[in-house]
Amino acid sequence: MKHALLAKCAQLIAPILKGQGSLSQTLEPMLSNLDPSERGLAHQLVLGTFRQGPRLERIAQQLLQKPLKEKDQDVYALMLLGLYQLDFMRTADHAAINNTVDATQSLKKPWAKALVNGVLRNYQRDQQAIFEKLDNDICFHSAFPGWLAKRVKKFWPEQKDAVYQASNSQPAVTLRVNSSKTNTDAYAEQLSGEGIEFQRSPKTGVITLNQAIDITQLPGFAEGLISVQDSAAQFASQLMDLAPNQRVLDACCAPGGKTCAMLESQPNLSQMVAIDLEADRLKRVEQNLSRLNLSADLIAGDVSNTEAWWDGQSFDRILLDAPCSATGVVRRHPDIKYLRRPEDINALADTQFQLLNALWPLLNSGGVLLYATCSILPTENEHVIDRFLKQHQDVKIVPLDLPLGFAQQHGWQFLPEQHTDTTPGHDGFYYAKLIKA
């Protein structure tokens, strides 16, 4: 492993540890500037260090006599990368230590060489004692920030360990087969013919790949036969009860996976309106629609400010995939552990409630509004729906019965499930299906 690569990873990680920037903004640009042979390793190092970050930080705090200065957070990030290699990678210990120590030169901080070397070698020597000292530390055991680990424990006391484990694991690639062009059985045969190994969920039939692969090289990708979409998210189009000639709104639509899934499942809609706050994010929606040869009316705007974008014609179906904490997709976006704050959750719940209130008048009588989040916190899910039901008399909630997840008082909850040799796994997700009486 080149020590210069470790230094670049440390420089990317350091600001995010302090809640500045995000992997969605910085990871791809960094990877694109690397030699292709280094990209996979860099991706693994960065995401793995964030997945285990709170645990690694607890270890580092035991080994450091005092916190590093703000300007030296790249050295701190380098230490976390070193600890991650020692605990979670197959790199020989001596190579992991030497490369991490040498990376201080690439950071132009040769003074840190002895410090990094001492921390990593002391960890090797004192690992058992450190583990014993942290035995009752929830961050160490969960690799979650303390406030979030405690909320998972509070809301899901029986499932908490499985949630932590699944959220800290590497997700597999799950495919959505384009039902307007083929079917899952036929596509599974294509994969088998190409020698590509996969699983099919015994409960849903959805295809999950056994190994990471360049998606663009899968058979039929360019022709729009498949897209990447988690199995929990794939229920959205099914729950919408789409029929020909309906007018549909996909609110908060980017990156467009659910927009495309709805159009695939029902090509004869009268109109699909897809709106998102940021015009830049709509470019991704355009790309997905184009590859799949689908069309929708895209609008850049604030969903809650309906006067600015709504034409006055009501909708038969509305999907509100509401902005949320994304605590159900931490395994895909592990920097969430550093970007979310405890105070964000109630603020997000208020936003979700406001969006429901704004969109409800746009729905036809007898129409369906599907409320969805990728959160595992009831504060953003059934508590929001409960609040909405108490303030609106013209709402009927539809009981759901899905092959994955479990029922809540209002709606249906998926908790993150780890991918194994026998279980495809899925993200954390929530749905509530509302009909306008």
PyMOL commands that set and color helices and strands:
alter all, ss='L'
color gray80, all
select helices_A, chain A and resi 3-17+23-32+36-51+53-63+70-88+93-106+110-133+138-142+146-155+160-167+184-193+215-217+235-239+257-265+279-291+306-308+327-329+336-339+342-362+378-380+382-391
alter helices_A, ss='H'
color red, helices_A
select strands_A, chain A and resi 174-177+198-200+207-209+226-228+247-251+271-276+297-300+315-321+363-373+395-398+406-407+412-414+429-436
alter strands_A, ss='S'
color yellow, strands_A
deselect
rebuild
show_as cartoon
